[in-house]
Amino acid sequence: MSPAFGAMEVEHYSKGVLLEPFVHQVGGHSCVLRFNDKTICKPLIQREHQFYETLPTEMRKFTPQYEGVVSVSFEEDEDGNLCLIAYPLNGDHDNLENLDNSDCEPKSKLLRWTNKKTMLLENEKISKEWVRQHRKEEKTKSHKLEEEFEWLKKSEVLYYSVEKKGNVSSQFKHHNPWSMKCHQQQLQRMKENAKHRNQYKFILLENLTSRYEVPCVLDLKMGTRQHGDDASEEKKANQIRKCQQSTSAVIGVRVCGMQVYQAGTGQLMFMNKYHGRKLSVQGFKEALYQFFHNGKYLRRELFESVIKKLTELKSVLEKQESYRFYSSSLLIIYDGKERQEVAVDSDPEDLEDLSEESSDESAGAYAYKPTASTVDVRMIDFAHTTCKYYGEDSVVHEGQDTGYVFGLQNLIDIIKEIRDESGE
């Protein structure tokens, strides 16, 4: 679980929340941070902010819930430890406290600040090992970051043991290389700009992984085109090249990142975007197969639910006039830690009750075999999204985003192929 920080009372304080790396970020280049168990935040990009505030009602079930905006500052304490702190926007101290903090670990993570000095009290749950590693990571220099980045490029598929003494979740902090890379780069950028700017706006979004014990996450870059209408010629050429050299141009979708729990070995498998770009169509299909395989067997009970949701999303997007979701991603998430099976001789009435519970997506704890487990399908990353309702855009598109819809249909077809080929 996440380390907990105590609160200290001092005179003339303002309230802030310590932001931590979001350990289930598997793709993208923007830094995603953990605000609390149910909420994440990321740097505010005006176009993406506009998208969330004008989101069509029928699309809301396929995007993270938007929860507002906070001000984030870069701080360095007397020991040289770097951290990011979220504050209420425009002095609205009720802004942060109104967020749902129920069932969080910890329930309250407010820090008190005075004279730019950070007051942190270590909770008993914080291990000395985590503190040492955290401080070592925070002090990483710019050249070291570049070395790690190059290592990540070469190590495109990684396996890490996460299960120790039966506790899976507590080990996540140490083992997601992509989220740590993005976090360190964000800290470094803000450190370099600290003399000129130390206040940033971040948007708050629903943490889509919060209800899963061991989230398995697939990040798919959708569409046959990735560059926005406002892209420079250099950026445009670069994005076109990436599409042409990957499955994006052929089937309208490519792997941008993956995190899968291997039940047989107690490991997490990570696949990054560099590996995803190299995959052929057959390689993409094999990667999808790997995403639904827990190291022991294929999670076939997930297929119908994910196919149903992808088909519904496709139907919704086909009706969206003028929207273009350039460089947007699609997340598929499920729990790698399966629930205990229901005994064959269970009371039929009990089974019926459980079935009703498990049909409610908020009741993931009741999922059992052979009833389909909870799977989530959500669109994310709208920094380059455009539509005619934005007004100021110089390019106005008509009709549906055919590149995105094309990718969705191919994704559905490939998952169906995997399902049928692996049929009992």
Order of alpha helices (4+ residues) and beta strands (2+ residues): beta-beta-beta-beta-alpha-beta-beta-alpha-beta-beta-beta-alpha-alpha-beta-alpha-beta-beta-alpha-alpha-beta-beta-alpha-alpha-alpha-beta-beta-alpha-beta-beta-alpha
